[in-house]
Amino acid sequence: MNYNNIREKFLANQPVLLDGAIGTEVMRRGVRWRQHGIEDAPDVIRNIHIDYIKAGADILTTHTFNLTKRNFINFFRDEEHMALIGASGLPARADKLCRSAVSLAKEALKETGKIETVPLAGSSSPVMHIFRPDLSPPEDDCLAHHRECVEILSSCGVDLIFFEGMNNTSEANAALEATAGFDLPVWMSFVPGTDGNLLNGESLQSAADMARGLGAEVILVSA
């Protein structure tokens, strides 16, 4: 399993280098945001992954942040709103887009000869906006959302699950619970405010301790 390479680095107190932003880089390269660029600019997505690998990334992350049916329903007013940006029917295509995003990352790993050495992290985002913990739905809803995400990413063959940008402990708890039974390593990052606590005021240290206690192998900070 590719992830064993990462565990060995941690045991040896060696640094582990993550790749960087993908969505931001897609726009920087001139691609208008539609379907995350997955359908209309797959070469750009693939090349971003390749560039990160060539830059020395020890872990590659899928371009699946905010790429779920629930995210699309939450972020757009209605179907007409989606159509205005040329992205009609996004919720119905979320599953396919997610699988295509994983495939693009795998293609990049194969093209660079790193498919056996660089693990692929399946990215999963909060249900609602990363900077709005007050909009987070009840824990049961979060559990159902994250369970669906983990099922898709796991079936696509990712090496670990990476929950990015958690902003409250209730959803973080649900996300970790959603990974039960999948036998995949789990990483989790939290978003702190200027005071060093989570955006809803909860203690970052307490959130990290909770996540570690529920099985997260690595805790990160999204700054």
ZIQUI-V854583 format. One record per backbone hydrogen bond with DSSP energy under -0.5 kcal/mol. NH is the residue of the N-H (numbers start at 1). CO is the residue of the C=O. If there is no record, write none. Layout:
# ZIQUI-V854583
nh->NH co->CO
nh->NH co->CO
This chain:
# ZIQUI-V854583
nh->4 co->1
nh->5 co->2
nh->6 co->2
nh->6 co->3
nh->7 co->3
nh->8 co->4
nh->9 co->5
nh->10 co->6
nh->11 co->7
nh->12 co->8
nh->13 co->10
nh->14 co->9
nh->18 co->16
nh->19 co->59
nh->26 co->22
nh->27 co->23
nh->28 co->24
nh->29 co->25
nh->30 co->27
nh->31 co->26
nh->32 co->30
nh->34 co->32
nh->37 co->34
nh->38 co->35
nh->41 co->37
nh->44 co->41
nh->45 co->41
nh->46 co->42
nh->47 co->43
nh->48 co->44
nh->49 co->45
nh->50 co->46
nh->51 co->47
nh->52 co->48
nh->53 co->49
nh->54 co->50
nh->55 co->51
nh->56 co->53
nh->57 co->52
nh->58 co->17
nh->59 co->17
nh->60 co->119
nh->62 co->121
nh->64 co->62
nh->67 co->64
nh->68 co->66
nh->72 co->68
nh->73 co->69
nh->74 co->70
nh->75 co->71
nh->76 co->72
nh->82 co->78
nh->83 co->79
nh->84 co->80
nh->85 co->81
nh->85 co->82
nh->86 co->83
nh->87 co->82
nh->90 co->87
nh->93 co->89
nh->93 co->90
nh->94 co->90
nh->94 co->91
nh->97 co->93
nh->98 co->94
nh->99 co->95
nh->100 co->96
nh->101 co->97
nh->102 co->98
nh->103 co->99
nh->104 co->100
nh->105 co->101
nh->106 co->102
nh->107 co->103
nh->108 co->104
nh->109 co->105
nh->110 co->106
nh->111 co->107
nh->112 co->108
nh->113 co->110
nh->114 co->109
nh->115 co->109
nh->117 co->114
nh->118 co->114
nh->119 co->58
nh->119 co->117
nh->121 co->60
nh->121 co->119
nh->122 co->120
nh->122 co->160
nh->123 co->121
nh->124 co->162
nh->132 co->129
nh->135 co->132
nh->136 co->133
nh->142 co->138
nh->143 co->139
nh->144 co->140
nh->145 co->141
nh->146 co->142
nh->147 co->143
nh->148 co->144
nh->149 co->145
nh->150 co->146
nh->151 co->147
nh->152 co->148
nh->153 co->149
nh->154 co->150
nh->155 co->151
nh->156 co->152
nh->157 co->154
nh->158 co->153
nh->159 co->120
nh->160 co->120
nh->161 co->185
nh->162 co->122
nh->163 co->161
nh->163 co->187
nh->164 co->124
nh->164 co->162
nh->166 co->189
nh->172 co->168
nh->173 co->169
nh->174 co->170
nh->175 co->171
nh->176 co->172
nh->177 co->173
nh->178 co->174
nh->179 co->175
nh->179 co->176
nh->180 co->177
nh->182 co->179
nh->185 co->159
nh->187 co->161
nh->188 co->218
nh->189 co->163
nh->190 co->220
nh->191 co->166
nh->192 co->190
nh->193 co->197
nh->196 co->193
nh->198 co->202
nh->199 co->191
nh->200 co->167
nh->201 co->198
nh->207 co->203
nh->208 co->204
nh->209 co->205
nh->210 co->206
nh->211 co->207
nh->212 co->208
nh->213 co->209
nh->214 co->210
nh->215 co->212
nh->216 co->211
nh->217 co->186
nh->218 co->186
nh->220 co->188
nh->222 co->190
nh->223 co->221
